Amino acid sequence: MPAIYLIRHGKASPEAEDYDELSPTGYEQARLLGAELRRRDLRVGTVATGALRRQRQTAEAVLAEAGIDAARATDPRWDEYDHLGLLHAHPAGEGSLQDRLDAALTSWIGAGGSGPGTWEGFRSGVRSALSDLVSGLGRGETALVFTSAGVVATVCSALLGTSPAGFLAMNRVVVNGSVSKLLHGRGGTQVLSFNDHAHLEQGGPGLMTYR
């Protein structure tokens, strides 16, 4: 049965001038994940990344550590939503960054519409990327997808049939460098595990990051 590993990129650089750059912590998260994938000895059929630099850098570091020599396909449908744009377009009051992002996402979802820049446009793009991916997987193959928290939460909440509140709950807890595993069979695609980050625990609490 084909499997899909949805991998959240390692920690980016929120304090730096360019957020879209993997931090030293992000590289260590990627190294530990690569070691775990090497231990699992997967039969990797497809490797896909979004177009964001932090996603592509994570893929490069993980694959090198895992010893996986596979071509990578870049697909912007695996990109994250524009969180800075959403915070600007749907400003909230006081609160933590997570509180304000949750409020912005709630407003975005509630605004409706379709096409580029809308919640429905984002969700449709993610779901079509997944559909295209699984259609090309052979029996027993595993696809590695290097993406972001919003995409992971969108896929998993859709497959589990949750409300938008379920998406928000998943979105806020996806750990950098974590793996969510899907299986695809005759009954469709199902969530087998969500936000697995046990491989990071050996590195201590400093590797448990969410940005």
GUBABA-792118 format. One line per 4 residues: number of its first residue (from 1); for each residue x, y, z of N, C-alpha, C. Coordinates in nm, 4 decimals. Layout:
// residues N
NUM) X:Y:Z:X:Y:Z:X:Y:Z  ...
//
This chain:
// residues 211
1) 0.0851:-0.1200:0.0000:0.0000:0.0000:0.0000:0.0883:0.1244:0.0000  0.0704:0.2165:-0.0933:0.1522:0.3375:-0.0961:0.1345:0.4217:0.0303  0.2420:0.4877:0.0699:0.2391:0.5760:0.1864:0.2881:0.7141:0.1465  0.2384:0.8144:0.2156:0.2811:0.9519:0.1930:0.3254:1.0094:0.3262
5) 0.4484:1.0580:0.3306:0.4996:1.1259:0.4493:0.4907:1.2767:0.4248  0.4062:1.3432:0.4995:0.3980:1.4890:0.4954:0.4946:1.5433:0.6007  0.6014:1.6061:0.5572:0.7086:1.6504:0.6453:0.7065:1.8018:0.6570  0.6934:1.8496:0.7798:0.7009:1.9940:0.7979:0.8473:2.0365:0.7968
9) 0.8760:2.1474:0.7309:1.0123:2.1985:0.7241:1.0689:2.2235:0.8642  1.2000:2.2263:0.8723:1.2658:2.2609:0.9979:1.2419:2.4073:1.0332  1.2845:2.4424:1.1527:1.2645:2.5789:1.2017:1.3249:2.6796:1.1063  1.2461:2.7796:1.0709:1.2928:2.8878:0.9841:1.3673:2.9917:1.0683
13) 1.3772:3.1134:1.0197:1.4557:3.2177:1.0877:1.3702:3.3414:1.1134  1.2744:3.3327:1.2087:1.1843:3.4462:1.2315:1.2545:3.5710:1.2831  1.3732:3.5560:1.3448:1.4436:3.6729:1.3968:1.5355:3.7365:1.2923  1.5570:3.6671:1.1824:1.6491:3.7167:1.0795:1.5764:3.8074:0.9806
17) 1.6553:3.8727:0.8952:1.5968:3.9609:0.7939:1.5133:3.8812:0.6950  1.5562:3.7585:0.6658:1.4830:3.6720:0.5728:1.4282:3.5525:0.6496  1.2971:3.5532:0.6737:1.2341:3.4431:0.7477:1.2506:3.3109:0.6755  1.2453:3.3135:0.5426:1.2432:3.1907:0.4623:1.3836:3.1334:0.4446
21) 1.4474:3.1060:0.5556:1.5819:3.0500:0.5574:1.5891:2.9537:0.6748  1.6355:2.8318:0.6508:1.6438:2.7338:0.7573:1.7461:2.7792:0.8611  1.7093:2.7713:0.9876:1.7976:2.8099:1.0973:1.8892:2.6932:1.1353  1.9920:2.7163:1.2178:2.0728:2.6046:1.2679:1.9891:2.4979:1.3370
25) 1.8883:2.5398:1.4136:1.7984:2.4428:1.4757:1.7241:2.3631:1.3701  1.6818:2.4305:1.2641:1.6117:2.3630:1.1555:1.6977:2.2574:1.0888  1.8260:2.2883:1.0716:1.9160:2.1900:1.0111:1.9356:2.0690:1.1024  1.9400:2.0918:1.2325:1.9539:1.9789:1.3251:1.8266:1.8933:1.3252
29) 1.7112:1.9564:1.3186:1.5864:1.8806:1.3072:1.5854:1.7959:1.1808  1.6323:1.8544:1.0715:1.6381:1.7812:0.9447:1.7358:1.6648:0.9537  1.8497:1.6858:1.0197:1.9483:1.5783:1.0337:1.8895:1.4594:1.1103  1.8207:1.4887:1.2207:1.7624:1.3815:1.3007:1.6525:1.3087:1.2245
33) 1.5732:1.3831:1.1478:1.4704:1.3179:1.0669:1.5347:1.2319:0.9595  1.6406:1.2812:0.8965:1.7091:1.2016:0.7948:1.7623:1.0715:0.8522  1.8184:1.0772:0.9726:1.8683:0.9555:1.0372:1.7552:0.8570:1.0632  1.6387:0.9099:1.1002:1.5234:0.8222:1.1238:1.4741:0.7589:0.9943
37) 1.4715:0.8349:0.8870:1.4296:0.7781:0.7589:1.5297:0.6739:0.7092  1.6560:0.6970:0.7339:1.7566:0.5978:0.6971:1.7326:0.4675:0.7741  1.6990:0.4786:0.9015:1.6714:0.3601:0.9826:1.5511:0.2835:0.9297  1.4519:0.3546:0.8790:1.3302:0.2893:0.8298:1.3502:0.2220:0.6945
41) 1.4539:0.2587:0.6229:1.4878:0.1955:0.4947:1.3668:0.1931:0.4011  1.3146:0.3112:0.3730:1.1943:0.3236:0.2920:1.2240:0.3004:0.1441  1.1225:0.2542:0.0736:1.1293:0.2466:-0.0727:1.0662:0.3753:-0.1262  1.1490:0.4759:-0.1468:1.0996:0.6087:-0.1841:1.0773:0.6150:-0.3342
45) 0.9528:0.6471:-0.3724:0.9192:0.6570:-0.5129:0.9124:0.7990:-0.5634  0.8729:0.8924:-0.4757:0.8547:1.0321:-0.5150:0.9016:1.1227:-0.4026  0.9689:1.2304:-0.4388:1.0037:1.3360:-0.3435:0.9519:1.4671:-0.3999  0.8685:1.5337:-0.3227:0.8108:1.6612:-0.3657:0.8353:1.7671:-0.2597
49) 0.8550:1.8893:-0.3043:0.8671:2.0016:-0.2119:0.7822:2.1166:-0.2637  0.7500:2.2064:-0.1712:0.6965:2.3338:-0.2138:0.8101:2.4169:-0.2726  0.7785:2.5376:-0.3137:0.8791:2.6247:-0.3746:0.9515:2.7115:-0.2729  0.9088:2.7097:-0.1466:0.9710:2.7940:-0.0455:1.1102:2.7420:-0.0104
53) 1.2012:2.8358:0.0193:1.3396:2.7964:0.0431:1.3532:2.7052:0.1642  1.2810:2.7348:0.2723:1.2925:2.6526:0.3929:1.2468:2.5096:0.3682  1.1501:2.4910:0.2792:1.1046:2.3566:0.2452:1.2115:2.2830:0.1640  1.2698:2.3523:0.0658:1.3710:2.2893:-0.0199:1.5001:2.2621:0.0569
57) 1.5380:2.3516:0.1472:1.6573:2.3291:0.2284:1.6382:2.2101:0.3226  1.5188:2.1976:0.3786:1.4897:2.0821:0.4642:1.5008:1.9535:0.3849  1.4436:1.9521:0.2647:1.4502:1.8322:0.1809:1.5943:1.7940:0.1519  1.6756:1.8913:0.1155:1.8151:1.8628:0.0817:1.8892:1.8027:0.2009
61) 1.8694:1.8606:0.3201:1.9392:1.8124:0.4388:1.8898:1.6740:0.4814  1.7598:1.6521:0.4757:1.7035:1.5221:0.5146:1.7503:1.4126:0.4197  1.7411:1.4374:0.2912:1.7777:1.3353:0.1932:1.9258:1.3010:0.2016  2.0094:1.4015:0.2260:2.1521:1.3754:0.2376:2.1809:1.2866:0.3580
65) 2.1191:1.3159:0.4710:2.1412:1.2357:0.5920:2.0835:1.0955:0.5775  1.9710:1.0849:0.5083:1.9053:0.9548:0.4910:1.9712:0.8701:0.3837  2.0575:0.9317:0.3022:2.1184:0.8582:0.1928:2.0201:0.8243:0.0830  1.9200:0.9103:0.0647:1.8182:0.8887:-0.0384:1.8560:0.9693:-0.1621
69) 1.8820:0.8990:-0.2698:1.9190:0.9643:-0.3958:1.7970:0.9608:-0.4881  1.7175:1.0638:-0.4812:1.5948:1.0691:-0.5606:1.5751:1.2103:-0.6133  1.5227:1.2186:-0.7331:1.4931:1.3496:-0.7916:1.3799:1.4157:-0.7147  1.3878:1.5479:-0.7048:1.2834:1.6228:-0.6347:1.2009:1.7026:-0.7345
73) 1.0698:1.6996:-0.7147:0.9783:1.7795:-0.7963:0.9276:1.8957:-0.7124  0.9433:2.0159:-0.7629:0.8951:2.1344:-0.6914:0.7548:2.1694:-0.7387  0.6641:2.1826:-0.6433:0.5237:2.2114:-0.6749:0.4742:2.3181:-0.5775  0.4475:2.4405:-0.6242:0.4055:2.5483:-0.5337:0.2722:2.5229:-0.4645
77) 0.1988:2.4213:-0.5068:0.0750:2.3892:-0.4351:0.1040:2.3364:-0.2946  0.2298:2.2961:-0.2687:0.2688:2.2526:-0.1334:0.3193:2.3686:-0.0494  0.3184:2.4918:-0.1041:0.3625:2.6086:-0.0279:0.2664:2.6398:0.0859  0.3182:2.7102:0.1857:0.2361:2.7579:0.2960:0.1511:2.8769:0.2509
81) 0.0410:2.9028:0.3214:-0.0320:3.0275:0.3009:0.0582:3.1427:0.3450  0.0268:3.2616:0.2995:0.1050:3.3813:0.3317:0.0610:3.4340:0.4676  0.1282:3.3882:0.5742:0.0813:3.4251:0.7086:0.0989:3.5744:0.7356  0.2035:3.6349:0.6838:0.2204:3.7788:0.7042:0.1132:3.8570:0.6305
85) 0.0810:3.8135:0.5093:-0.0262:3.8784:0.4342:-0.1602:3.8658:0.5032  -0.1866:3.7500:0.5622:-0.3133:3.7292:0.6329:-0.3210:3.8161:0.7576  -0.2100:3.8269:0.8308:-0.2097:3.9118:0.9499:-0.2345:4.0580:0.9136  -0.1860:4.0981:0.7964:-0.2077:4.2365:0.7511:-0.3507:4.2559:0.7011
89) -0.4030:4.1581:0.6272:-0.5363:4.1714:0.5683:-0.6475:4.1532:0.6706  -0.6200:4.0744:0.7737:-0.7215:4.0469:0.8771:-0.6617:4.0772:1.0143  -0.6359:4.2040:1.0425:-0.5712:4.2392:1.1691:-0.6600:4.2064:1.2883  -0.5973:4.1532:1.3920:-0.6680:4.1222:1.5162:-0.6184:4.2168:1.6244
93) -0.6781:4.2089:1.7394:-0.6384:4.2948:1.8508:-0.5137:4.2430:1.9173  -0.5097:4.2543:2.0473:-0.3941:4.2118:2.1237:-0.3910:4.0595:2.1342  -0.2787:4.0107:2.1816:-0.2617:3.8669:2.1989:-0.1303:3.8219:2.1406  -0.0995:3.6959:2.1629:0.0236:3.6399:2.1090:0.0149:3.6302:1.9578
97) 0.1285:3.6041:1.8952:0.1288:3.5863:1.7505:0.0347:3.4732:1.7107  0.0348:3.3644:1.7882:-0.0537:3.2528:1.7560:-0.2001:3.2925:1.7675  -0.2337:3.3702:1.8700:-0.3715:3.4166:1.8866:-0.4134:3.5027:1.7670  -0.3254:3.5923:1.7251:-0.3580:3.6804:1.6136:-0.3641:3.6040:1.4816
101) -0.2773:3.5037:1.4671:-0.2820:3.4224:1.3459:-0.4095:3.3394:1.3420  -0.4490:3.2820:1.4551:-0.5740:3.2061:1.4589:-0.6927:3.2943:1.4206  -0.6931:3.4183:1.4716:-0.8021:3.5110:1.4389:-0.8005:3.5458:1.2903  -0.6814:3.5687:1.2347:-0.6703:3.6008:1.0922:-0.7157:3.4836:1.0062
105) -0.6761:3.3611:1.0436:-0.7169:3.2425:0.9690:-0.8681:3.2228:0.9760  -0.9249:3.2473:1.0926:-1.0701:3.2345:1.1074:-1.1424:3.3335:1.0170  -1.0942:3.4580:1.0124:-1.1545:3.5589:0.9244:-1.1372:3.5211:0.7784  -1.0206:3.4706:0.7439:-0.9911:3.4291:0.6065:-1.0850:3.3183:0.5628
109) -1.1000:3.2182:0.6461:-1.1899:3.1067:0.6138:-1.3333:3.1560:0.5997  -1.3731:3.2437:0.6914:-1.5105:3.2941:0.6908:-1.5409:3.3896:0.5774  -1.4367:3.4449:0.5134:-1.4587:3.5423:0.4061:-1.5141:3.4782:0.2798  -1.4971:3.3474:0.2660:-1.5509:3.2772:0.1494:-1.4765:3.3110:0.0222
113) -1.5436:3.2902:-0.0888:-1.4825:3.3153:-0.2195:-1.4040:3.1959:-0.2681  -1.3510:3.2100:-0.3877:-1.2702:3.1040:-0.4472:-1.1615:3.1685:-0.5321  -1.0670:3.0889:-0.5741:-0.9591:3.1411:-0.6563:-0.8374:3.1767:-0.5733  -0.7332:3.2289:-0.6395:-0.6081:3.2612:-0.5718:-0.6289:3.3571:-0.4547
117) -0.5615:3.3289:-0.3452:-0.5684:3.4162:-0.2287:-0.6796:3.3859:-0.1315  -0.7732:3.2974:-0.1684:-0.8826:3.2622:-0.0789:-0.8520:3.1313:-0.0084  -0.9235:3.1075:0.1013:-0.9096:2.9805:0.1721:-0.9464:2.8634:0.0817  -1.0548:2.8770:0.0088:-1.0971:2.7680:-0.0793:-0.9951:2.7435:-0.1894
121) -0.9350:2.8498:-0.2406:-0.8317:2.8340:-0.3415:-0.7101:2.7613:-0.2863  -0.6709:2.7979:-0.1644:-0.5576:2.7312:-0.0999:-0.5896:2.5836:-0.0759  -0.7049:2.5565:-0.0171:-0.7424:2.4190:0.0155:-0.7565:2.3337:-0.1106  -0.8150:2.3888:-0.2143:-0.8309:2.3139:-0.3391:-0.6954:2.2805:-0.4011
125) -0.6019:2.3753:-0.3952:-0.4693:2.3503:-0.4487:-0.3980:2.2389:-0.3745  -0.4102:2.2385:-0.2424:-0.3478:2.1343:-0.1613:-0.4079:1.9979:-0.1937  -0.5382:1.9937:-0.2023:-0.6040:1.8655:-0.2277:-0.5729:1.8130:-0.3675  -0.5603:1.9022:-0.4647:-0.5263:1.8562:-0.5992:-0.3814:1.8092:-0.6055
129) -0.2932:1.8732:-0.5297:-0.1541:1.8286:-0.5241:-0.1460:1.6877:-0.4665  -0.2225:1.6618:-0.3620:-0.2246:1.5279:-0.3026:-0.2809:1.4258:-0.4002  -0.3884:1.4605:-0.4683:-0.4494:1.3689:-0.5649:-0.3525:1.3337:-0.6766  -0.2821:1.4335:-0.7278:-0.1850:1.4085:-0.8340:-0.0707:1.3220:-0.7833
133) -0.0299:1.3444:-0.6603:0.0811:1.2686:-0.6027:0.0469:1.1209:-0.5904  -0.0677:1.0901:-0.5296:-0.1011:0.9495:-0.5042:-0.1282:0.8749:-0.6349  -0.1729:0.9444:-0.7371:-0.2023:0.8770:-0.8634:-0.0760:0.8232:-0.9300  0.0376:0.8786:-0.8955:0.1621:0.8347:-0.9560:0.2437:0.7388:-0.8708
137) 0.1918:0.6988:-0.7535:0.2656:0.6105:-0.6643:0.2399:0.4637:-0.6963  0.3451:0.3861:-0.6961:0.3319:0.2429:-0.7171:0.3091:0.1692:-0.5860  0.2740:0.0437:-0.5964:0.2473:-0.0389:-0.4791:0.3727:-0.0494:-0.3916  0.3559:-0.0214:-0.2635:0.4660:-0.0317:-0.1699:0.5613:0.0857:-0.1692
141) 0.5365:0.1847:-0.2530:0.6241:0.3010:-0.2569:0.5839:0.4043:-0.1518  0.6804:0.4860:-0.1143:0.6565:0.5951:-0.0208:0.6915:0.7267:-0.0877  0.6048:0.8247:-0.0739:0.6323:0.9603:-0.1217:0.6706:1.0473:-0.0026  0.7742:1.1273:-0.0194:0.8143:1.2251:0.0810:0.7750:1.3628:0.0314
145) 0.6965:1.4350:0.1105:0.6523:1.5692:0.0731:0.7021:1.6677:0.1779  0.7865:1.7609:0.1376:0.8412:1.8614:0.2281:0.7584:1.9880:0.2134  0.6844:2.0204:0.3189:0.5839:2.1248:0.3097:0.5792:2.2032:0.4404  0.4620:2.2569:0.4756:0.4484:2.3442:0.5919:0.3270:2.3060:0.6758
149) 0.3174:2.3679:0.7935:0.2140:2.3303:0.8903:0.0731:2.3478:0.8352  0.0483:2.4581:0.7658:-0.0862:2.4825:0.7145:-0.1303:2.3790:0.6143  -0.0359:2.3318:0.5325:-0.0675:2.2280:0.4344:-0.0939:2.0956:0.5045  -0.0077:2.0604:0.6012:-0.0267:1.9360:0.6764:-0.1626:1.9369:0.7453
153) -0.1959:2.0474:0.8113:-0.3239:2.0571:0.8816:-0.4411:2.0541:0.7850  -0.4262:2.1156:0.6692:-0.5333:2.1155:0.5692:-0.5614:1.9745:0.5208  -0.4560:1.9002:0.4854:-0.4734:1.7636:0.4374:-0.5350:1.6758:0.5446  -0.4778:1.6777:0.6635:-0.5239:1.5869:0.7690:-0.6645:1.6209:0.8169
157) -0.6958:1.7484:0.8302:-0.8307:1.7844:0.8749:-0.9344:1.7490:0.7695  -0.8978:1.7637:0.6403:-0.9910:1.7271:0.5336:-1.0156:1.5766:0.5328  -0.9105:1.4971:0.5458:-0.9259:1.3521:0.5436:-1.0016:1.3011:0.6663  -0.9881:1.3722:0.7773:-1.0595:1.3326:0.8993:-1.1991:1.3938:0.9079
161) -1.2306:1.4819:0.8143:-1.3643:1.5411:0.8101:-1.3930:1.6375:0.9234  -1.2931:1.7128:0.9669:-1.3135:1.8054:1.0780:-1.3720:1.9379:1.0291  -1.4161:2.0181:1.1222:-1.4615:2.1536:1.0944:-1.3400:2.2451:1.0817  -1.3600:2.3722:1.0427:-1.2476:2.4662:1.0423:-1.1774:2.4747:1.1782
165) -1.2531:2.4554:1.2862:-1.1907:2.4562:1.4191:-1.0901:2.3427:1.4317  -1.1187:2.2296:1.3686:-1.0249:2.1183:1.3696:-0.8975:2.1521:1.2944  -0.9125:2.2211:1.1812:-0.7947:2.2669:1.1075:-0.7096:2.3577:1.1944  -0.7713:2.4543:1.2616:-0.6963:2.5482:1.3449:-0.6236:2.4759:1.4575
169) -0.6907:2.3780:1.5192:-0.6294:2.3036:1.6287:-0.5077:2.2260:1.5808  -0.5177:2.1641:1.4636:-0.4039:2.0910:1.4090:-0.2930:2.1863:1.3671  -0.3293:2.2946:1.3043:-0.2323:2.3888:1.2504:-0.1396:2.4432:1.3584  -0.1925:2.4684:1.4769:-0.1112:2.5335:1.5789:-0.0145:2.4392:1.6502
173) -0.0273:2.3073:1.6285:0.0580:2.2153:1.7039:0.1567:2.1372:1.6170  0.1604:2.1616:1.4850:0.2517:2.0858:1.3994:0.3957:2.1286:1.4289  0.4776:2.0340:1.4707:0.6153:2.0603:1.5110:0.7060:2.0674:1.3883  0.8021:2.1579:1.3908:0.9020:2.1630:1.2837:0.9772:2.0303:1.2763
177) 0.9884:1.9762:1.1542:1.0587:1.8501:1.1360:0.9769:1.7272:1.1694  0.8466:1.7443:1.1887:0.7601:1.6307:1.2200:0.7114:1.5619:1.0929  0.6541:1.4418:1.1113:0.6027:1.3623:1.0003:0.4579:1.3241:1.0284  0.3724:1.3462:0.9300:0.2354:1.2952:0.9327:0.2235:1.1936:0.8201
181) 0.1809:1.0727:0.8541:0.1836:0.9629:0.7579:0.0436:0.9303:0.7075  0.0309:0.9218:0.5755:-0.0942:0.8832:0.5107:-0.0742:0.7506:0.4395  -0.1814:0.6735:0.4293:-0.1810:0.5514:0.3492:-0.2881:0.5639:0.2422  -0.2586:0.5127:0.1230:-0.3542:0.5195:0.0126:-0.3867:0.3784:-0.0356
185) -0.5159:0.3463:-0.0333:-0.5593:0.2143:-0.0785:-0.6893:0.2228:-0.1545  -0.7561:0.1103:-0.1667:-0.8811:0.1058:-0.2424:-0.9882:0.1960:-0.1824  -0.9819:0.2127:-0.0525:-1.0806:0.2979:0.0134:-1.0455:0.4446:0.0128  -0.9373:0.4802:-0.0539:-0.8957:0.6198:-0.0590:-0.7733:0.6440:0.0276
189) -0.7508:0.7695:0.0588:-0.6350:0.8097:0.1388:-0.6788:0.8336:0.2824  -0.6021:0.7788:0.3766:-0.6372:0.7903:0.5173:-0.5174:0.8370:0.5988  -0.5460:0.9027:0.7112:-0.4425:0.9473:0.8037:-0.4055:0.8315:0.8958  -0.2787:0.7916:0.8931:-0.2323:0.6870:0.9833:-0.1716:0.7458:1.1100
193) -0.0951:0.8535:1.0958:-0.0382:0.9205:1.2130:-0.0251:1.0690:1.1837  -0.0291:1.1499:1.2889:-0.0235:1.2951:1.2743:0.0853:1.3517:1.3647  0.1739:1.4340:1.3077:0.2675:1.5136:1.3860:0.3652:1.4284:1.4671  0.4130:1.3189:1.4100:0.5101:1.2342:1.4785:0.6443:1.3075:1.4864
197) 0.6935:1.3274:1.6080:0.8207:1.3977:1.6258:0.9098:1.3277:1.7279  0.8887:1.1976:1.7472:0.9677:1.1229:1.8448:1.1171:1.1280:1.8123  1.1511:1.1362:1.6826:1.2919:1.1395:1.6423:1.3630:1.2659:1.6902  1.2873:1.3692:1.7276:1.3472:1.4938:1.7745:1.3731:1.4945:1.9242
201) 1.3104:1.4035:1.9974:1.3168:1.4083:2.1432:1.4577:1.3861:2.1965  1.5393:1.3098:2.1243:1.6768:1.2866:2.1697:1.7583:1.4145:2.1689  1.7135:1.5140:2.0950:1.7849:1.6411:2.0880:1.7473:1.7377:2.1982  1.6538:1.7016:2.2835:1.6139:1.7872:2.3939:1.5015:1.8825:2.3581
205) 1.4484:1.9542:2.4593:1.3325:2.0416:2.4371:1.3570:2.1566:2.3407  1.4823:2.1917:2.3187:1.5120:2.3027:2.2289:1.4756:2.2727:2.0842  1.4556:2.1445:2.0505:1.4179:2.1080:1.9138:1.2670:2.1004:1.8952  1.1920:2.1265:2.0004:1.0453:2.1285:1.9894:1.0031:2.2706:1.9548
209) 0.9992:2.3013:1.8273:0.9674:2.4366:1.7829:0.8474:2.4335:1.6890  0.7844:2.5504:1.6741:0.6611:2.5602:1.5971:0.6630:2.6725:1.4951  0.7738:2.7381:1.4727:0.7830:2.8512:1.3799:0.8970:2.8292:1.2811
//
